[in-house]
Amino acid sequence: MSSTGTSNIYVTKTHFVFGDKMTNLTAILYKDDDMYVAECPEVGTFSQGETLTTEVIKKFNS
């Protein structure tokens, strides 16, 4: 991550239900130069794209 390219970092907790179990996942979203990055530390995944909406949809539908 570029320290000069990142201006805002957003962190949110989201509740998901898998079968009969509910779990909390963290979404960390930030802009790095010209790309948005979404990370989920509990799962150990990340993705990036040109728009923030694309990242949220890709991250939590995968």
C-alpha positions in Angstrom: 0.0 0.0 0.0 1.3 3.4 -0.9 1.4 5.7 2.1 1.0 8.8 -0.1 -1.9 7.4 -2.2 -4.1 6.4 0.8 -6.3 9.2 2.1 -9.2 7.4 3.8 -9.6 4.0 5.3 -13.0 2.7 6.2 -13.5 -0.2 8.6 -16.9 -1.8 9.2 -18.3 -5.0 10.8 -20.9 -7.0 8.9 -23.1 -9.8 10.2 -23.5 -12.9 8.0 -25.7 -15.9 8.6 -24.4 -19.2 7.3 -27.0 -21.9 7.9 -27.9 -21.6 11.6 -24.7 -19.8 12.5 -24.1 -16.0 12.5 -20.6 -14.6 12.2 -19.1 -11.1 12.1 -16.7 -10.2 9.4 -14.6 -7.0 9.1 -14.4 -5.1 5.8 -11.4 -2.7 5.4 -11.8 -0.5 2.4 -9.3 2.1 1.1 -8.1 3.8 -2.1 -4.5 3.0 -3.1 -3.5 5.3 -5.9 -6.1 4.7 -8.7 -7.6 1.5 -7.3 -9.9 0.6 -4.4 -8.9 -2.2 -2.2 -11.2 -4.4 0.0 -9.8 -6.7 2.7 -11.4 -9.2 5.0 -8.8 -10.1 7.7 -10.9 -12.9 9.3 -10.9 -14.8 6.0 -7.5 -13.6 4.8 -8.7 -12.3 1.4 -8.6 -9.1 -0.5 -9.6 -7.8 -3.9 -9.2 -4.6 -5.9 -10.9 -2.7 -8.6 -11.7 0.7 -10.1 -14.8 1.4 -8.1 -15.6 0.9 -4.4 -19.1 -0.6 -5.2 -17.5 -3.3 -7.3 -15.1 -4.2 -4.4 -17.9 -4.5 -1.8 -20.0 -6.7 -4.1 -17.0 -8.9 -5.1 -15.8 -9.2 -1.5 -19.0 -10.2 0.2 -20.5 -12.3 -2.6 -17.5 -14.6 -2.8 
